[in-house]
Amino acid sequence: MEVRNGLYASRFAKYRFPYSSPGQRASGWLGKARGRMKDPNDPRNAGPRLGSPFWTYLTVVTGAGCAVLALAMVRLNTAGLPTLLSQPLLPAIVVLSVIGELRPIVTPGKSRPDSGDASLTFCFAALLYWGFPVAALVRLVTSGFSAMTGRHAVFRAAFNTAQYTLSLGAAWLVLLAAGVRAQPLTPWEPSGRELGVLGLAALAYFVVNFLLVAVAVAVHSRAPIPATLRKQLPYQAFVNLVLLSAAPLVVVVMGRSVLLVLLFLLPLTAIYANAAISLKREHEALHDELTGLPNRAFLFKKAREALAEADRSGSRVGFLLLDLDRFKVVNDTLGHTAGDRVLRAIAHRLAHGVRPGDVVARLGGDEFAVLLPAAKPGSTAREVAVRLRDALAKAIEVDGVRFRIETSVGIAFYPEDAPGVEPLLQRADVAMYLAKERQTGVEAYSTAAERAWRQRAERQIAGGAPGG
């Protein structure tokens, strides 16, 4: 599970803090790997404050896991490792585990940190077949390769390795209690009569792994531990039931031929392909085709989640509505093709001008919105609005023509300005029109300002009625 969420959100197996660019498209395995490697602002690598409860928890878990890992490596050194390394089976399992780690199975409605890793299947298979020391080695190599390719912070990689080791160790204790003593030179192949033992070992792995990461999530986000467990348990239990139940099948094949083990690449490829197709369809349904930004449906989904979290934590949510002033002139002067290029440039600047965790969306036409899930009291939202206006005001060149785009931004907050998502959008819309009218660029919603604006609008409508 992984720790994640701006906050940390939990996923079974690893410690992760997922943030991604709002307009990021899925572009295959290589694209995902590059995205993880090249983001210098990845908050997942931001270390905990020294002496904080979270730092203390990570230190204790990492220390315990590293101690157990060291004992496993000492024992492995005298348990026939050289002989095992001279055979192709162990390298094949390591390769399959690394592939499963680098290529998670992401399903619709779930993010990368919520996904399942096929590496769990192969590491657990190594535990059943060769015993704990070899499984710990496979997990160590897998985690190390993932940390290097993803350029993870040392503390993050160490915690992941430690909690994996402790989880495998718990499963191994169950196997030992049942009389199973697999060794590198005397591997164990389970039979149908031992399904109960396998189930208990898998349960031990899941419970330890789930608790270690879920507690980290709760401590970091200062959320109640029981609530965190209840929220994450159903999906994680299902994902890990599937992944762990496949391990005995791998063990049976391991006892036959390394070539048969490699055949597992075929069903894995089919699973990845099916998941990719599903994700592509979901992406198309929730993102704007022109700019790649999230669309209104995606924005409202995230806004509802942010409002629910704000209710639980007593925080506030900010909402920015941006409208490009006189954008129609661009379309009329340069044509719609050039206008589309300008919109894509605007979307790029917005996506790279917000904080990690904020959501940028295109509502349609020349209207954009920014959701601020963690809007602190004070000037945070206004600072974001001003920064975005400055970014959009920089000159854009299209077909040899340079021009600047002015933007009007309206700001509204939950819960003080609106009780729900739709009213929040309406209040931000009112504030945006006030910014246009006053030519201030940025305005925050207030009931007095809305009342005055509506009165002026009604007078204008009434005054223009006789003339049609």
Disulfide bonds with the S-S distance in Angstrom:
none
